[in-house]
Amino acid sequence: MAFLLDIPTFEDRRGSLSVLDADLPFPVRRIYYIYGTAPGVTRAGHRHKVNRQLLVCVAGRCEIRVNDGSGDRSFPLENPHTGLLLDASDWHLIRNLSPDAVLLVMASEAYDPGDYIDEPYP
């Protein structure tokens, strides 16, 4: 089941510092980021067998549509101190990326094409 995670953030006159360390419920095996997405383009549209992910929009904004089999929810990601934690079984679609969006993804597993379950929206 997907849920929002507040990322510890420290702010002072110099700016903000957000920290992810022992707060993650899985060891990070892969990190990637999505950016430069043309208007109207969607990403993902799948779920996984094993891989869990934490998505953080570190710049700009986007929306993540999630269905865990019991219902459909949309999560706006609009700041770098909120992340969306996805279980492997969460079907997800990344959409409505702003032109300046940078979506950082931390994954529990290394890339494995066999872990992807590409299927129509549930």
Backbone as XML, in Angstrom:
<?xml version="1.0"?>
<chain id="A" units="angstrom">
  <residue number="1" name="MET">
    <atom name="N" x="0.842" y="-1.181" z="0.000"/>
    <atom name="CA" x="0.000" y="0.000" z="0.000"/>
    <atom name="C" x="0.884" y="1.241" z="0.000"/>
  </residue>
  <residue number="2" name="ALA">
    <atom name="N" x="0.633" y="2.127" z="-0.913"/>
    <atom name="CA" x="1.418" y="3.350" z="-1.049"/>
    <atom name="C" x="1.073" y="4.333" z="0.064"/>
  </residue>
  <residue number="3" name="PHE">
    <atom name="N" x="2.080" y="5.047" z="0.525"/>
    <atom name="CA" x="1.823" y="6.124" z="1.479"/>
    <atom name="C" x="2.916" y="7.183" z="1.378"/>
  </residue>
  <residue number="4" name="LEU">
    <atom name="N" x="2.540" y="8.397" z="1.799"/>
    <atom name="CA" x="3.481" y="9.522" z="1.787"/>
    <atom name="C" x="4.398" y="9.447" z="2.993"/>
  </residue>
  <residue number="5" name="LEU">
    <atom name="N" x="5.640" y="9.794" z="2.784"/>
    <atom name="CA" x="6.662" y="9.776" z="3.826"/>
    <atom name="C" x="7.224" y="11.181" z="3.972"/>
  </residue>
  <residue number="6" name="ASP">
    <atom name="N" x="7.190" y="11.707" z="5.196"/>
    <atom name="CA" x="7.813" y="13.004" z="5.463"/>
    <atom name="C" x="9.317" y="12.792" z="5.624"/>
  </residue>
  <residue number="7" name="ILE">
    <atom name="N" x="10.079" y="13.495" z="4.830"/>
    <atom name="CA" x="11.532" y="13.380" z="4.863"/>
    <atom name="C" x="12.071" y="14.447" z="5.819"/>
  </residue>
  <residue number="8" name="PRO">
    <atom name="N" x="12.872" y="14.046" z="6.813"/>
    <atom name="CA" x="13.410" y="15.032" z="7.747"/>
    <atom name="C" x="14.155" y="16.140" z="6.990"/>
  </residue>
  <residue number="9" name="THR">
    <atom name="N" x="13.766" y="17.389" z="7.287"/>
    <atom name="CA" x="14.329" y="18.543" z="6.593"/>
    <atom name="C" x="14.756" y="19.587" z="7.612"/>
  </residue>
  <residue number="10" name="PHE">
    <atom name="N" x="15.930" y="20.134" z="7.400"/>
    <atom name="CA" x="16.479" y="21.160" z="8.280"/>
    <atom name="C" x="16.621" y="22.441" z="7.478"/>
  </residue>
  <residue number="11" name="GLU">
    <atom name="N" x="16.059" y="23.518" z="8.004"/>
    <atom name="CA" x="16.068" y="24.795" z="7.290"/>
    <atom name="C" x="16.709" y="25.873" z="8.154"/>
  </residue>
  <residue number="12" name="ASP">
    <atom name="N" x="17.486" y="26.701" z="7.530"/>
    <atom name="CA" x="18.009" y="27.894" z="8.185"/>
    <atom name="C" x="18.245" y="28.951" z="7.111"/>
  </residue>
  <residue number="13" name="ARG">
    <atom name="N" x="18.926" y="30.017" z="7.443"/>
    <atom name="CA" x="19.110" y="31.131" z="6.512"/>
    <atom name="C" x="19.869" y="30.733" z="5.246"/>
  </residue>
  <residue number="14" name="ARG">
    <atom name="N" x="20.598" y="29.623" z="5.305"/>
    <atom name="CA" x="21.373" y="29.164" z="4.143"/>
    <atom name="C" x="20.546" y="28.342" z="3.166"/>
  </residue>
  <residue number="15" name="GLY">
    <atom name="N" x="19.365" y="27.890" z="3.607"/>
    <atom name="CA" x="18.537" y="27.050" z="2.745"/>
    <atom name="C" x="18.045" y="25.820" z="3.477"/>
  </residue>
  <residue number="16" name="SER">
    <atom name="N" x="17.737" y="24.788" z="2.721"/>
    <atom name="CA" x="17.160" y="23.565" z="3.278"/>
    <atom name="C" x="18.048" y="22.369" z="2.978"/>
  </residue>
  <residue number="17" name="LEU">
    <atom name="N" x="18.039" y="21.418" z="3.896"/>
    <atom name="CA" x="18.769" y="20.162" z="3.757"/>
    <atom name="C" x="17.815" y="19.044" z="4.160"/>
  </residue>
  <residue number="18" name="SER">
    <atom name="N" x="17.505" y="18.146" z="3.231"/>
    <atom name="CA" x="16.653" y="16.993" z="3.518"/>
    <atom name="C" x="17.528" y="15.750" z="3.556"/>
  </residue>
  <residue number="19" name="VAL">
    <atom name="N" x="17.242" y="14.858" z="4.516"/>
    <atom name="CA" x="18.112" y="13.714" z="4.770"/>
    <atom name="C" x="17.323" y="12.415" z="4.774"/>
  </residue>
  <residue number="20" name="LEU">
    <atom name="N" x="17.809" y="11.457" z="4.003"/>
    <atom name="CA" x="17.276" y="10.091" z="4.036"/>
    <atom name="C" x="18.412" y="9.171" z="4.448"/>
  </residue>
  <residue number="21" name="ASP">
    <atom name="N" x="18.231" y="8.494" z="5.559"/>
    <atom name="CA" x="19.246" y="7.519" z="5.953"/>
    <atom name="C" x="18.549" y="6.293" z="6.530"/>
  </residue>
  <residue number="22" name="ALA">
    <atom name="N" x="18.514" y="6.153" z="7.812"/>
    <atom name="CA" x="17.912" y="4.980" z="8.436"/>
    <atom name="C" x="16.391" y="4.988" z="8.348"/>
  </residue>
  <residue number="23" name="ASP">
    <atom name="N" x="15.805" y="6.042" z="7.779"/>
    <atom name="CA" x="14.353" y="6.146" z="7.701"/>
    <atom name="C" x="13.737" y="5.250" z="6.632"/>
  </residue>
  <residue number="24" name="LEU">
    <atom name="N" x="14.524" y="4.743" z="5.714"/>
    <atom name="CA" x="13.983" y="3.925" z="4.631"/>
    <atom name="C" x="13.716" y="2.495" z="5.103"/>
  </residue>
  <residue number="25" name="PRO">
    <atom name="N" x="12.599" y="1.907" z="4.676"/>
    <atom name="CA" x="12.271" y="0.548" z="5.109"/>
    <atom name="C" x="12.946" y="-0.540" z="4.263"/>
  </residue>
  <residue number="26" name="PHE">
    <atom name="N" x="13.880" y="-0.146" z="3.400"/>
    <atom name="CA" x="14.606" y="-1.114" z="2.577"/>
    <atom name="C" x="15.970" y="-0.542" z="2.229"/>
  </residue>
  <residue number="27" name="PRO">
    <atom name="N" x="16.952" y="-1.430" z="1.993"/>
    <atom name="CA" x="18.249" y="-0.928" z="1.526"/>
    <atom name="C" x="18.128" y="-0.504" z="0.064"/>
  </residue>
  <residue number="28" name="VAL">
    <atom name="N" x="18.753" y="0.595" z="-0.282"/>
    <atom name="CA" x="18.695" y="1.118" z="-1.651"/>
    <atom name="C" x="19.741" y="0.409" z="-2.506"/>
  </residue>
  <residue number="29" name="ARG">
    <atom name="N" x="19.265" y="-0.204" z="-3.589"/>
    <atom name="CA" x="20.139" y="-0.918" z="-4.508"/>
    <atom name="C" x="20.285" y="-0.190" z="-5.842"/>
  </residue>
  <residue number="30" name="ARG">
    <atom name="N" x="19.363" y="0.743" z="-6.105"/>
    <atom name="CA" x="19.373" y="1.462" z="-7.383"/>
    <atom name="C" x="18.790" y="2.844" z="-7.180"/>
  </residue>
  <residue number="31" name="ILE">
    <atom name="N" x="19.401" y="3.839" z="-7.817"/>
    <atom name="CA" x="18.912" y="5.213" z="-7.780"/>
    <atom name="C" x="18.877" y="5.728" z="-9.214"/>
  </residue>
  <residue number="32" name="TYR">
    <atom name="N" x="17.754" y="6.333" z="-9.592"/>
    <atom name="CA" x="17.663" y="6.960" z="-10.905"/>
    <atom name="C" x="16.743" y="8.166" z="-10.812"/>
  </residue>
  <residue number="33" name="TYR">
    <atom name="N" x="16.767" y="9.017" z="-11.833"/>
    <atom name="CA" x="15.879" y="10.166" z="-11.838"/>
    <atom name="C" x="15.343" y="10.410" z="-13.229"/>
  </residue>
  <residue number="34" name="ILE">
    <atom name="N" x="14.133" y="10.945" z="-13.260"/>
    <atom name="CA" x="13.405" y="11.219" z="-14.492"/>
    <atom name="C" x="13.288" y="12.726" z="-14.626"/>
  </residue>
  <residue number="35" name="TYR">
    <atom name="N" x="13.609" y="13.255" z="-15.806"/>
    <atom name="CA" x="13.517" y="14.701" z="-16.031"/>
    <atom name="C" x="13.412" y="14.964" z="-17.520"/>
  </residue>
  <residue number="36" name="GLY">
    <atom name="N" x="13.106" y="16.196" z="-17.881"/>
    <atom name="CA" x="13.014" y="16.562" z="-19.288"/>
    <atom name="C" x="11.846" y="15.905" z="-20.001"/>
  </residue>
  <residue number="37" name="THR">
    <atom name="N" x="10.798" y="15.612" z="-19.278"/>
    <atom name="CA" x="9.640" y="14.929" z="-19.849"/>
    <atom name="C" x="8.756" y="15.922" z="-20.598"/>
  </residue>
  <residue number="38" name="ALA">
    <atom name="N" x="8.398" y="15.580" z="-21.804"/>
    <atom name="CA" x="7.544" y="16.450" z="-22.620"/>
    <atom name="C" x="6.139" y="16.518" z="-22.034"/>
  </residue>
  <residue number="39" name="PRO">
    <atom name="N" x="5.441" y="17.627" z="-22.246"/>
    <atom name="CA" x="4.071" y="17.762" z="-21.734"/>
    <atom name="C" x="3.173" y="16.622" z="-22.212"/>
  </residue>
  <residue number="40" name="GLY">
    <atom name="N" x="2.369" y="16.116" z="-21.297"/>
    <atom name="CA" x="1.415" y="15.066" z="-21.616"/>
    <atom name="C" x="1.964" y="13.655" z="-21.592"/>
  </residue>
  <residue number="41" name="VAL">
    <atom name="N" x="3.266" y="13.494" z="-21.426"/>
    <atom name="CA" x="3.883" y="12.169" z="-21.398"/>
    <atom name="C" x="3.674" y="11.537" z="-20.026"/>
  </residue>
  <residue number="42" name="THR">
    <atom name="N" x="3.368" y="10.236" z="-20.021"/>
    <atom name="CA" x="3.292" y="9.479" z="-18.774"/>
    <atom name="C" x="4.441" y="8.488" z="-18.723"/>
  </residue>
  <residue number="43" name="ARG">
    <atom name="N" x="4.796" y="8.086" z="-17.527"/>
    <atom name="CA" x="5.864" y="7.111" z="-17.308"/>
    <atom name="C" x="5.319" y="5.994" z="-16.422"/>
  </residue>
  <residue number="44" name="ALA">
    <atom name="N" x="6.058" y="4.914" z="-16.339"/>
    <atom name="CA" x="5.729" y="3.733" z="-15.524"/>
    <atom name="C" x="4.543" y="2.999" z="-16.147"/>
  </residue>
  <residue number="45" name="GLY">
    <atom name="N" x="3.423" y="2.862" z="-15.448"/>
    <atom name="CA" x="2.300" y="2.082" z="-15.953"/>
    <atom name="C" x="2.512" y="0.597" z="-15.739"/>
  </residue>
  <residue number="46" name="HIS">
    <atom name="N" x="3.049" y="0.237" z="-14.576"/>
    <atom name="CA" x="3.327" y="-1.157" z="-14.253"/>
    <atom name="C" x="3.382" y="-1.324" z="-12.736"/>
  </residue>
  <residue number="47" name="ARG">
    <atom name="N" x="3.598" y="-2.538" z="-12.326"/>
    <atom name="CA" x="3.910" y="-2.846" z="-10.935"/>
    <atom name="C" x="5.083" y="-3.812" z="-10.948"/>
  </residue>
  <residue number="48" name="HIS">
    <atom name="N" x="5.510" y="-4.261" z="-9.771"/>
    <atom name="CA" x="6.680" y="-5.129" z="-9.678"/>
    <atom name="C" x="6.366" y="-6.402" z="-8.913"/>
  </residue>
  <residue number="49" name="LYS">
    <atom name="N" x="7.252" y="-7.362" z="-9.032"/>
    <atom name="CA" x="7.152" y="-8.593" z="-8.246"/>
    <atom name="C" x="7.800" y="-8.410" z="-6.878"/>
  </residue>
  <residue number="50" name="VAL">
    <atom name="N" x="8.950" y="-7.740" z="-6.851"/>
    <atom name="CA" x="9.735" y="-7.614" z="-5.618"/>
    <atom name="C" x="10.099" y="-6.163" z="-5.299"/>
  </residue>
  <residue number="51" name="ASN">
    <atom name="N" x="10.452" y="-5.388" z="-6.294"/>
    <atom name="CA" x="11.014" y="-4.047" z="-6.121"/>
    <atom name="C" x="10.083" y="-3.093" z="-5.393"/>
  </residue>
  <residue number="52" name="ARG">
    <atom name="N" x="10.589" y="-2.462" z="-4.348"/>
    <atom name="CA" x="9.896" y="-1.376" z="-3.641"/>
    <atom name="C" x="10.618" y="-0.091" z="-4.003"/>
  </residue>
  <residue number="53" name="GLN">
    <atom name="N" x="9.894" y="1.042" z="-3.948"/>
    <atom name="CA" x="10.486" y="2.296" z="-4.378"/>
    <atom name="C" x="10.057" y="3.454" z="-3.491"/>
  </residue>
  <residue number="54" name="LEU">
    <atom name="N" x="10.931" y="4.439" z="-3.400"/>
    <atom name="CA" x="10.604" y="5.725" z="-2.802"/>
    <atom name="C" x="10.792" y="6.774" z="-3.890"/>
  </residue>
  <residue number="55" name="LEU">
    <atom name="N" x="9.735" y="7.531" z="-4.190"/>
    <atom name="CA" x="9.759" y="8.565" z="-5.221"/>
    <atom name="C" x="9.738" y="9.934" z="-4.553"/>
  </residue>
  <residue number="56" name="VAL">
    <atom name="N" x="10.645" y="10.807" z="-4.953"/>
    <atom name="CA" x="10.727" y="12.161" z="-4.418"/>
    <atom name="C" x="10.871" y="13.132" z="-5.585"/>
  </residue>
  <residue number="57" name="CYS">
    <atom name="N" x="9.962" y="14.076" z="-5.697"/>
    <atom name="CA" x="10.075" y="15.099" z="-6.729"/>
    <atom name="C" x="10.957" y="16.203" z="-6.160"/>
  </residue>
  <residue number="58" name="VAL">
    <atom name="N" x="12.238" y="16.187" z="-6.509"/>
    <atom name="CA" x="13.199" y="17.117" z="-5.916"/>
    <atom name="C" x="13.132" y="18.497" z="-6.552"/>
  </residue>
  <residue number="59" name="ALA">
    <atom name="N" x="12.489" y="18.607" z="-7.710"/>
    <atom name="CA" x="12.251" y="19.903" z="-8.356"/>
    <atom name="C" x="10.946" y="19.790" z="-9.138"/>
  </residue>
  <residue number="60" name="GLY">
    <atom name="N" x="10.239" y="20.890" z="-9.237"/>
    <atom name="CA" x="8.982" y="20.885" z="-9.966"/>
    <atom name="C" x="7.909" y="20.099" z="-9.240"/>
  </residue>
  <residue number="61" name="ARG">
    <atom name="N" x="7.017" y="19.510" z="-10.033"/>
    <atom name="CA" x="5.920" y="18.745" z="-9.436"/>
    <atom name="C" x="5.472" y="17.658" z="-10.409"/>
  </residue>
  <residue number="62" name="CYS">
    <atom name="N" x="4.815" y="16.636" z="-9.844"/>
    <atom name="CA" x="4.223" y="15.570" z="-10.646"/>
    <atom name="C" x="3.127" y="14.904" z="-9.823"/>
  </residue>
  <residue number="63" name="GLU">
    <atom name="N" x="2.470" y="13.967" z="-10.445"/>
    <atom name="CA" x="1.401" y="13.227" z="-9.780"/>
    <atom name="C" x="1.641" y="11.736" z="-10.022"/>
  </residue>
  <residue number="64" name="ILE">
    <atom name="N" x="1.432" y="10.931" z="-8.992"/>
    <atom name="CA" x="1.581" y="9.493" z="-9.110"/>
    <atom name="C" x="0.208" y="8.867" z="-8.860"/>
  </residue>
  <residue number="65" name="ARG">
    <atom name="N" x="-0.291" y="8.166" z="-9.848"/>
    <atom name="CA" x="-1.571" y="7.452" z="-9.724"/>
    <atom name="C" x="-1.246" y="6.022" z="-9.315"/>
  </residue>
  <residue number="66" name="VAL">
    <atom name="N" x="-1.891" y="5.541" z="-8.253"/>
    <atom name="CA" x="-1.564" y="4.244" z="-7.678"/>
    <atom name="C" x="-2.843" y="3.428" z="-7.485"/>
  </residue>
  <residue number="67" name="ASN">
    <atom name="N" x="-2.748" y="2.135" z="-7.796"/>
    <atom name="CA" x="-3.824" y="1.204" z="-7.484"/>
    <atom name="C" x="-3.196" y="-0.029" z="-6.866"/>
  </residue>
  <residue number="68" name="ASP">
    <atom name="N" x="-3.594" y="-0.332" z="-5.629"/>
    <atom name="CA" x="-3.048" y="-1.500" z="-4.933"/>
    <atom name="C" x="-3.996" y="-2.698" z="-5.009"/>
  </residue>
  <residue number="69" name="GLY">
    <atom name="N" x="-5.003" y="-2.609" z="-5.859"/>
    <atom name="CA" x="-5.981" y="-3.676" z="-5.998"/>
    <atom name="C" x="-7.257" y="-3.415" z="-5.229"/>
  </residue>
  <residue number="70" name="SER">
    <atom name="N" x="-7.198" y="-2.467" z="-4.296"/>
    <atom name="CA" x="-8.397" y="-2.148" z="-3.512"/>
    <atom name="C" x="-8.964" y="-0.773" z="-3.849"/>
  </residue>
  <residue number="71" name="GLY">
    <atom name="N" x="-8.309" y="-0.050" z="-4.734"/>
    <atom name="CA" x="-8.803" y="1.268" z="-5.107"/>
    <atom name="C" x="-7.733" y="2.120" z="-5.745"/>
  </residue>
  <residue number="72" name="ASP">
    <atom name="N" x="-8.178" y="3.213" z="-6.315"/>
    <atom name="CA" x="-7.333" y="4.136" z="-7.055"/>
    <atom name="C" x="-7.095" y="5.387" z="-6.223"/>
  </residue>
  <residue number="73" name="ARG">
    <atom name="N" x="-5.831" y="5.829" z="-6.146"/>
    <atom name="CA" x="-5.481" y="7.069" z="-5.443"/>
    <atom name="C" x="-4.454" y="7.825" z="-6.267"/>
  </residue>
  <residue number="74" name="SER">
    <atom name="N" x="-4.493" y="9.145" z="-6.147"/>
    <atom name="CA" x="-3.480" y="9.989" z="-6.776"/>
    <atom name="C" x="-2.729" y="10.744" z="-5.699"/>
  </residue>
  <residue number="75" name="PHE">
    <atom name="N" x="-1.425" y="10.793" z="-5.842"/>
    <atom name="CA" x="-0.554" y="11.466" z="-4.880"/>
    <atom name="C" x="0.203" y="12.580" z="-5.588"/>
  </residue>
  <residue number="76" name="PRO">
    <atom name="N" x="-0.083" y="13.834" z="-5.268"/>
    <atom name="CA" x="0.731" y="14.911" z="-5.828"/>
    <atom name="C" x="2.071" y="14.974" z="-5.088"/>
  </residue>
  <residue number="77" name="LEU">
    <atom name="N" x="3.155" y="15.085" z="-5.836"/>
    <atom name="CA" x="4.474" y="15.304" z="-5.238"/>
    <atom name="C" x="4.915" y="16.686" z="-5.682"/>
  </residue>
  <residue number="78" name="GLU">
    <atom name="N" x="5.025" y="17.605" z="-4.710"/>
    <atom name="CA" x="5.239" y="19.014" z="-5.030"/>
    <atom name="C" x="6.376" y="19.653" z="-4.258"/>
  </residue>
  <residue number="79" name="ASN">
    <atom name="N" x="7.072" y="18.884" z="-3.423"/>
    <atom name="CA" x="8.194" y="19.443" z="-2.682"/>
    <atom name="C" x="9.194" y="18.338" z="-2.372"/>
  </residue>
  <residue number="80" name="PRO">
    <atom name="N" x="10.447" y="18.699" z="-2.148"/>
    <atom name="CA" x="11.479" y="17.682" z="-1.949"/>
    <atom name="C" x="11.543" y="17.100" z="-0.542"/>
  </residue>
  <residue number="81" name="HIS">
    <atom name="N" x="10.626" y="17.470" z="0.337"/>
    <atom name="CA" x="10.642" y="16.870" z="1.674"/>
    <atom name="C" x="9.467" y="15.927" z="1.908"/>
  </residue>
  <residue number="82" name="THR">
    <atom name="N" x="8.825" y="15.500" z="0.806"/>
    <atom name="CA" x="7.787" y="14.475" z="0.870"/>
    <atom name="C" x="8.074" y="13.435" z="-0.193"/>
  </residue>
  <residue number="83" name="GLY">
    <atom name="N" x="8.063" y="12.171" z="0.206"/>
    <atom name="CA" x="8.277" y="11.088" z="-0.737"/>
    <atom name="C" x="7.075" y="10.157" z="-0.745"/>
  </residue>
  <residue number="84" name="LEU">
    <atom name="N" x="6.948" y="9.397" z="-1.803"/>
    <atom name="CA" x="5.889" y="8.402" z="-1.912"/>
    <atom name="C" x="6.537" y="7.031" z="-1.888"/>
  </residue>
  <residue number="85" name="LEU">
    <atom name="N" x="6.166" y="6.237" z="-0.893"/>
    <atom name="CA" x="6.689" y="4.888" z="-0.756"/>
    <atom name="C" x="5.735" y="3.916" z="-1.451"/>
  </residue>
  <residue number="86" name="LEU">
    <atom name="N" x="6.256" y="3.149" z="-2.406"/>
    <atom name="CA" x="5.461" y="2.190" z="-3.159"/>
    <atom name="C" x="5.889" y="0.770" z="-2.822"/>
  </residue>
  <residue number="87" name="ASP">
    <atom name="N" x="4.896" y="-0.096" z="-2.557"/>
    <atom name="CA" x="5.155" y="-1.526" z="-2.441"/>
    <atom name="C" x="5.268" y="-2.093" z="-3.849"/>
  </residue>
  <residue number="88" name="ALA">
    <atom name="N" x="5.847" y="-3.273" z="-3.965"/>
    <atom name="CA" x="6.001" y="-3.903" z="-5.268"/>
    <atom name="C" x="4.659" y="-4.092" z="-5.969"/>
  </residue>
  <residue number="89" name="SER">
    <atom name="N" x="3.611" y="-4.411" z="-5.217"/>
    <atom name="CA" x="2.303" y="-4.709" z="-5.804"/>
    <atom name="C" x="1.507" y="-3.468" z="-6.201"/>
  </residue>
  <residue number="90" name="ASP">
    <atom name="N" x="2.032" y="-2.277" z="-5.934"/>
    <atom name="CA" x="1.328" y="-1.037" z="-6.279"/>
    <atom name="C" x="1.507" y="-0.724" z="-7.763"/>
  </residue>
  <residue number="91" name="TRP">
    <atom name="N" x="0.417" y="-0.869" z="-8.537"/>
    <atom name="CA" x="0.441" y="-0.438" z="-9.931"/>
    <atom name="C" x="0.537" y="1.082" z="-9.903"/>
  </residue>
  <residue number="92" name="HIS">
    <atom name="N" x="1.445" y="1.662" z="-10.684"/>
    <atom name="CA" x="1.644" y="3.112" z="-10.613"/>
    <atom name="C" x="1.882" y="3.715" z="-11.993"/>
  </residue>
  <residue number="93" name="LEU">
    <atom name="N" x="1.439" y="4.950" z="-12.106"/>
    <atom name="CA" x="1.575" y="5.731" z="-13.329"/>
    <atom name="C" x="2.044" y="7.122" z="-12.937"/>
  </residue>
  <residue number="94" name="ILE">
    <atom name="N" x="3.122" y="7.580" z="-13.547"/>
    <atom name="CA" x="3.665" y="8.916" z="-13.285"/>
    <atom name="C" x="3.110" y="9.836" z="-14.356"/>
  </residue>
  <residue number="95" name="ARG">
    <atom name="N" x="2.475" y="10.926" z="-13.944"/>
    <atom name="CA" x="1.845" y="11.815" z="-14.921"/>
    <atom name="C" x="1.894" y="13.266" z="-14.441"/>
  </residue>
  <residue number="96" name="ASN">
    <atom name="N" x="1.461" y="14.160" z="-15.332"/>
    <atom name="CA" x="1.383" y="15.592" z="-15.031"/>
    <atom name="C" x="2.706" y="16.150" z="-14.504"/>
  </residue>
  <residue number="97" name="LEU">
    <atom name="N" x="3.801" y="15.761" z="-15.140"/>
    <atom name="CA" x="5.101" y="16.296" z="-14.748"/>
    <atom name="C" x="5.228" y="17.730" z="-15.252"/>
  </residue>
  <residue number="98" name="SER">
    <atom name="N" x="5.630" y="18.627" z="-14.386"/>
    <atom name="CA" x="5.875" y="20.002" z="-14.804"/>
    <atom name="C" x="7.142" y="20.029" z="-15.657"/>
  </residue>
  <residue number="99" name="PRO">
    <atom name="N" x="7.315" y="21.070" z="-16.482"/>
    <atom name="CA" x="8.502" y="21.130" z="-17.355"/>
    <atom name="C" x="9.822" y="21.071" z="-16.593"/>
  </residue>
  <residue number="100" name="ASP">
    <atom name="N" x="9.824" y="21.543" z="-15.342"/>
    <atom name="CA" x="11.042" y="21.556" z="-14.548"/>
    <atom name="C" x="11.147" y="20.378" z="-13.574"/>
  </residue>
  <residue number="101" name="ALA">
    <atom name="N" x="10.265" y="19.387" z="-13.707"/>
    <atom name="CA" x="10.235" y="18.271" z="-12.755"/>
    <atom name="C" x="11.484" y="17.407" z="-12.846"/>
  </residue>
  <residue number="102" name="VAL">
    <atom name="N" x="11.986" y="17.038" z="-11.659"/>
    <atom name="CA" x="13.043" y="16.041" z="-11.523"/>
    <atom name="C" x="12.540" y="15.064" z="-10.470"/>
  </residue>
  <residue number="103" name="LEU">
    <atom name="N" x="12.229" y="13.852" z="-10.893"/>
    <atom name="CA" x="11.698" y="12.831" z="-9.999"/>
    <atom name="C" x="12.808" y="11.838" z="-9.676"/>
  </residue>
  <residue number="104" name="LEU">
    <atom name="N" x="13.218" y="11.825" z="-8.415"/>
    <atom name="CA" x="14.261" y="10.930" z="-7.925"/>
    <atom name="C" x="13.596" y="9.655" z="-7.427"/>
  </residue>
  <residue number="105" name="VAL">
    <atom name="N" x="14.135" y="8.500" z="-7.846"/>
    <atom name="CA" x="13.581" y="7.214" z="-7.434"/>
    <atom name="C" x="14.683" y="6.385" z="-6.783"/>
  </residue>
  <residue number="106" name="MET">
    <atom name="N" x="14.404" y="5.908" z="-5.578"/>
    <atom name="CA" x="15.298" y="5.000" z="-4.873"/>
    <atom name="C" x="14.611" y="3.647" z="-4.826"/>
  </residue>
  <residue number="107" name="ALA">
    <atom name="N" x="15.280" y="2.613" z="-5.318"/>
    <atom name="CA" x="14.672" y="1.295" z="-5.468"/>
    <atom name="C" x="15.379" y="0.263" z="-4.597"/>
  </residue>
  <residue number="108" name="SER">
    <atom name="N" x="14.598" y="-0.723" z="-4.153"/>
    <atom name="CA" x="15.146" y="-1.762" z="-3.282"/>
    <atom name="C" x="15.936" y="-2.815" z="-4.048"/>
  </residue>
  <residue number="109" name="GLU">
    <atom name="N" x="15.773" y="-2.845" z="-5.375"/>
    <atom name="CA" x="16.417" y="-3.883" z="-6.177"/>
    <atom name="C" x="17.167" y="-3.257" z="-7.354"/>
  </residue>
  <residue number="110" name="ALA">
    <atom name="N" x="18.176" y="-3.943" z="-7.828"/>
    <atom name="CA" x="18.841" y="-3.546" z="-9.062"/>
    <atom name="C" x="17.872" y="-3.780" z="-10.219"/>
  </residue>
  <residue number="111" name="TYR">
    <atom name="N" x="18.126" y="-3.137" z="-11.344"/>
    <atom name="CA" x="17.237" y="-3.297" z="-12.495"/>
    <atom name="C" x="17.169" y="-4.763" z="-12.930"/>
  </residue>
  <residue number="112" name="ASP">
    <atom name="N" x="15.934" y="-5.239" z="-13.085"/>
    <atom name="CA" x="15.694" y="-6.604" z="-13.552"/>
    <atom name="C" x="14.427" y="-6.583" z="-14.390"/>
  </residue>
  <residue number="113" name="PRO">
    <atom name="N" x="14.536" y="-6.719" z="-15.717"/>
    <atom name="CA" x="13.342" y="-6.668" z="-16.552"/>
    <atom name="C" x="12.308" y="-7.737" z="-16.182"/>
  </residue>
  <residue number="114" name="GLY">
    <atom name="N" x="12.733" y="-8.837" z="-15.571"/>
    <atom name="CA" x="11.817" y="-9.890" z="-15.148"/>
    <atom name="C" x="10.988" y="-9.530" z="-13.933"/>
  </residue>
  <residue number="115" name="ASP">
    <atom name="N" x="11.346" y="-8.427" z="-13.256"/>
    <atom name="CA" x="10.598" y="-7.995" z="-12.070"/>
    <atom name="C" x="9.388" y="-7.138" z="-12.431"/>
  </residue>
  <residue number="116" name="TYR">
    <atom name="N" x="9.320" y="-6.666" z="-13.669"/>
    <atom name="CA" x="8.237" y="-5.788" z="-14.093"/>
    <atom name="C" x="7.003" y="-6.604" z="-14.465"/>
  </residue>
  <residue number="117" name="ILE">
    <atom name="N" x="5.849" y="-6.141" z="-14.017"/>
    <atom name="CA" x="4.567" y="-6.711" z="-14.430"/>
    <atom name="C" x="3.852" y="-5.624" z="-15.217"/>
  </residue>
  <residue number="118" name="ASP">
    <atom name="N" x="3.962" y="-5.703" z="-16.534"/>
    <atom name="CA" x="3.314" y="-4.741" z="-17.423"/>
    <atom name="C" x="1.914" y="-5.264" z="-17.713"/>
  </residue>
  <residue number="119" name="GLU">
    <atom name="N" x="0.949" y="-4.529" z="-17.249"/>
    <atom name="CA" x="-0.437" y="-4.925" z="-17.449"/>
    <atom name="C" x="-1.295" y="-3.682" z="-17.523"/>
  </residue>
  <residue number="120" name="PRO">
    <atom name="N" x="-2.459" y="-3.797" z="-18.106"/>
    <atom name="CA" x="-3.348" y="-2.630" z="-18.142"/>
    <atom name="C" x="-3.717" y="-2.211" z="-16.722"/>
  </residue>
  <residue number="121" name="TYR">
    <atom name="N" x="-4.136" y="-0.970" z="-16.627"/>
    <atom name="CA" x="-4.560" y="-0.443" z="-15.330"/>
    <atom name="C" x="-5.606" y="-1.362" z="-14.719"/>
  </residue>
  <residue number="122" name="PRO">
    <atom name="N" x="-5.461" y="-1.709" z="-13.428"/>
    <atom name="CA" x="-6.400" y="-2.656" z="-12.794"/>
    <atom name="C" x="-7.827" y="-2.114" z="-12.714"/>
  </residue>
</chain>
